[in-house]
Amino acid sequence: MTKSELVEVIAERQGSITRREAEVVVNTIFSAIGDALADGDRVELRGFGSFTVKHRNARIGRNPKTGESVHVPAKIVPHFKPGKELRERVDRNAG
């Protein structure tokens, strides 16, 4: 599902709001999550999952095309851990 598809679903399910209003809601939520992660905070959505940041150490990687060693700098990356309810729902509907 893309962001625009999510906006459409929200607008359809909530007949009282327009597509544009649904788009503002989705953008606001994503922005708030991104801002919190950028500040190093954790975002937990009960029943869905949690977003955190992970620290990756610098390392020596390898260019798969040439085999040459390449220095990969340390970085901080976003990480999502699904909640128990979401994991169970996906597992139930996957088969």
Contact map, one row per residue, 1 for C-alpha under 8 A:
11101100000000000000000000000000000000000000000000000000000000000000000000000000000000000000000
11111100000000000000000000000000000000000000000000000000000000000000000000000000000000000000000
11111110000000000000000000000000000000000000000000000000000000000000000000000000000000000000000
01111111000000000000001000000000000000000000000000000000000000000000000000000000000000000000000
11111111100000000000000000000000000000000000000000000000000000000000000000000000000000000000000
11111111110000000000000000000000000000000000000000000000000000000000000000000000000000000000000
00111111111000000010011001000000000000000000000000000000000000000000000000000000000000000000000
00011111111100000010010000000000000000000000000000000000000000000000000000000000000000000000000
00001111111110000000000000000000000000000000000000000000000000000000000000000000000000000000000
00000111111111000010010000000000000000000000000000000000000000000000000000000000000000000000000
00000011111111111110010000000000000000000000000000000000000000000000000000000000000000000000000
00000001111111100000000000000000000000000000000000000000000000000000000000000000000000000000000
00000000111111100000000000000000000000000000000000000000000000000000000000000000000000000000000
00000000011111111000000000000000000000000000000000000000000000000000000000000000000000000000000
00000000001111111100000000000000000000000000000000000000000000000000000000000000000000000000000
00000000001001111100000000000000000000000000000000000000000000000000000000000000000000000000000
00000000001001111110110000000000000000000000000000000000000000000000000000000000000000000000000
00000000001000111111110000000000000000000000000000000000000000000000000000000000000000000000000
00000011011000001111111000000000000000000000000000000000000000000000000000000000000000000000000
00000000000000000111111100000000000000000000000000000000000000000000000000000000000000000000000
00000000000000001111111110000000000000000000000000000000000000000000000000000000000000000000000
00000011011000001111111111000000000000000000000000000000000000000000000000000000000000000000000
00010010000000000011111111100000000000000000000000000000000000000000000000000000000000000000000
00000000000000000001111111110000000000000000000000000000000000000000000000000000000000000000000
00000000000000000000111111111000000000000000000000000000000000000000000000000000000000000000000
00000010000000000000011111111100000000000000000000000000000000000000000000000000000000000000000
00000000000000000000001111111110000000000000000000000000000000000000000000000000000000000000000
00000000000000000000000111111111000000000000000000000000000000000000000000000000000000000000000
00000000000000000000000011111111100000000000000000000000000000000000000000000000000000000000000
00000000000000000000000001111111110000000000000000000000000000000000000000000000000000000000000
00000000000000000000000000111111111000000000000000000000000000000000000000000000000000000000000
00000000000000000000000000011111111100000000000000000000000000000000000000000000000000000000000
00000000000000000000000000001111111110000010000000000000000000000000000000000000000000000000000
00000000000000000000000000000111111111000000000000000000000000000000000000000000000000000000000
00000000000000000000000000000011111111100000000000000000000000000000000000000000000000000000000
00000000000000000000000000000001111111111110000000000000000000000000000000000000000000000000000
00000000000000000000000000000000111111111110000000111000000000000000000000000100000000000000000
00000000000000000000000000000000011111111000000000000000000000000000000000000000000000000000000
00000000000000000000000000000000001111111000000000000000000000000000000000000000000000000000000
00000000000000000000000000000000000111111100000000011000000000000000000000000000000000000000000
00000000000000000000000000000000000111111110000000011000000000000000000000000000000000000000000
00000000000000000000000000000000000110011111000001111000000000000000000000000000000000000000000
00000000000000000000000000000000100110001111100001110000000000000000000000000000000000000000000
00000000000000000000000000000000000000000111110011100000000000000000000000000000000000000000000
00000000000000000000000000000000000000000011111111000000000000000000000000000000000000000000000
00000000000000000000000000000000000000000001111111000000000000000000000000000000001000000000000
00000000000000000000000000000000000000000000111110000000000000000000000000000000001111000000000
00000000000000000000000000000000000000000000111111000000000000000000000000000000011111000000000
00000000000000000000000000000000000000000001111111100000000000000000000000000001111101000000000
00000000000000000000000000000000000000000111110111110000000000000000000000000001111000000000000
00000000000000000000000000000000000010000111000011111000000000000000000000000111100000000000000
00000000000000000000000000000000000010011110000001111100000000000000000000000111000000000000000
00000000000000000000000000000000000010011100000000111110000000000000000000011110000000000000000
00000000000000000000000000000000000000000000000000011111000000000000000000011110000000000000000
00000000000000000000000000000000000000000000000000001111100000000000000001111000000000000000000
00000000000000000000000000000000000000000000000000000111110000000000000001111000000000000000000
00000000000000000000000000000000000000000000000000000011111000000000000011100000000000000000000
00000000000000000000000000000000000000000000000000000001111100000000001111100000000000000000000
00000000000000000000000000000000000000000000000000000000111110000000001111000000000000000000000
00000000000000000000000000000000000000000000000000000000011111000000111100000000000000000000000
00000000000000000000000000000000000000000000000000000000001111100000111100000000000000000000000
00000000000000000000000000000000000000000000000000000000000111110011110000000000000000000000000
00000000000000000000000000000000000000000000000000000000000011111111110000000000000000000000000
00000000000000000000000000000000000000000000000000000000000001111111000000000000000000000000000
00000000000000000000000000000000000000000000000000000000000000111110000000000000000000000000000
00000000000000000000000000000000000000000000000000000000000000111111000000000000000000000000000
00000000000000000000000000000000000000000000000000000000000001111111100000000000000000000000000
00000000000000000000000000000000000000000000000000000000000001110111110000000000000000000000000
00000000000000000000000000000000000000000000000000000000000111100011111000000000000000000000000
00000000000000000000000000000000000000000000000000000000000111100001111100000000000000000000000
00000000000000000000000000000000000000000000000000000000011110000000111110000000000000000000000
00000000000000000000000000000000000000000000000000000000011110000000011111000000000000000000000
00000000000000000000000000000000000000000000000000000000111000000000001111100000000000000000000
00000000000000000000000000000000000000000000000000000011111000000000000111110000000000000000000
00000000000000000000000000000000000000000000000000000011110000000000000011111000000000000000000
00000000000000000000000000000000000000000000000000001111000000000000000001111100000000000000000
00000000000000000000000000000000000000000000000000001111000000000000000000111110000000000000000
00000000000000000000000000000000000010000000000000111100000000000000000000011111000000000000000
00000000000000000000000000000000000000000000000000111100000000000000000000001111100000000000000
00000000000000000000000000000000000000000000000011110000000000000000000000000111110000000000000
00000000000000000000000000000000000000000000000011100000000000000000000000000011111000000000000
00000000000000000000000000000000000000000000000111000000000000000000000000000001111101100000000
00000000000000000000000000000000000000000000011111000000000000000000000000000000111111100000000
00000000000000000000000000000000000000000000001110000000000000000000000000000000011111110000000
00000000000000000000000000000000000000000000001100000000000000000000000000000000001111111000000
00000000000000000000000000000000000000000000001110000000000000000000000000000000011111111100000
00000000000000000000000000000000000000000000000000000000000000000000000000000000011111111110000
00000000000000000000000000000000000000000000000000000000000000000000000000000000000111111111000
00000000000000000000000000000000000000000000000000000000000000000000000000000000000011111111100
00000000000000000000000000000000000000000000000000000000000000000000000000000000000001111111110
00000000000000000000000000000000000000000000000000000000000000000000000000000000000000111111111
00000000000000000000000000000000000000000000000000000000000000000000000000000000000000011111111
00000000000000000000000000000000000000000000000000000000000000000000000000000000000000001111111
00000000000000000000000000000000000000000000000000000000000000000000000000000000000000000111111
00000000000000000000000000000000000000000000000000000000000000000000000000000000000000000011111
